[in-house]
Amino acid sequence: MTAQQPKAAPCPICGQPAHPRYRPFCSRRCADVDLGRWFSGQYRVPSTEIPSETDEKYTRRVDPDDEVG
């Protein structure tokens, strides 16, 4: 009797079988596509937190004439 291995879940980007090295993706390319989607803002984690008006990172303005260092 042979033990059956469970089927690997398909790659969430292209649908091909996932490769163990890049799991859950099938390749480095699909992993990079997914990372790019996170960086571009296509994927978002919802939040119910509302920034306060006194929170510096939301109220601080940058002067375009200031030198960036």
C-alpha positions in Angstrom: 0.0 0.0 0.0 1.4 3.4 -1.0 0.8 6.5 1.1 -0.6 9.3 -1.0 0.8 12.8 -0.6 -1.7 15.6 -0.3 -1.9 17.7 -3.4 -0.1 21.0 -3.2 -2.4 24.0 -3.3 -2.2 25.9 -6.6 -0.2 29.1 -6.9 -2.4 32.1 -6.0 -1.0 34.1 -8.9 -1.1 31.7 -11.9 -2.8 28.5 -10.7 0.1 26.2 -11.4 1.1 23.6 -8.7 3.1 25.2 -5.9 6.8 24.5 -5.8 8.2 23.6 -2.3 11.0 26.1 -2.7 8.6 29.1 -3.3 5.5 27.8 -1.5 2.7 28.9 -1.8 3.9 30.1 -5.2 5.1 28.1 -8.2 8.1 30.2 -9.0 10.2 33.2 -8.0 8.4 35.3 -10.6 5.0 34.7 -9.1 6.4 35.4 -5.6 7.7 38.7 -7.0 4.4 39.6 -8.6 2.7 39.1 -5.3 5.2 41.3 -3.5 4.8 44.0 -6.1 1.0 43.9 -5.5 1.6 44.5 -1.8 4.0 47.4 -2.5 1.7 49.0 -5.0 -1.2 48.9 -2.5 -3.4 46.5 -4.5 -3.6 44.3 -1.3 -4.6 46.1 1.8 -5.3 45.0 5.4 -8.4 46.7 6.6 -8.2 48.8 9.8 -10.8 50.4 12.0 -8.2 52.6 13.6 -8.6 56.3 12.9 -5.5 58.5 13.4 -5.8 61.2 16.0 -5.4 64.8 15.0 -2.4 65.1 17.3 -0.5 62.1 15.8 2.6 63.7 14.4 3.1 61.3 11.5 -0.3 62.4 10.1 -0.1 66.1 10.8 3.5 66.8 10.0 4.0 68.8 6.8 7.1 68.7 4.7 8.4 72.0 3.3 9.5 71.4 -0.3 12.3 73.9 0.2 13.9 71.9 3.1 16.9 69.9 2.2 16.5 66.1 2.5 19.5 64.7 4.1 
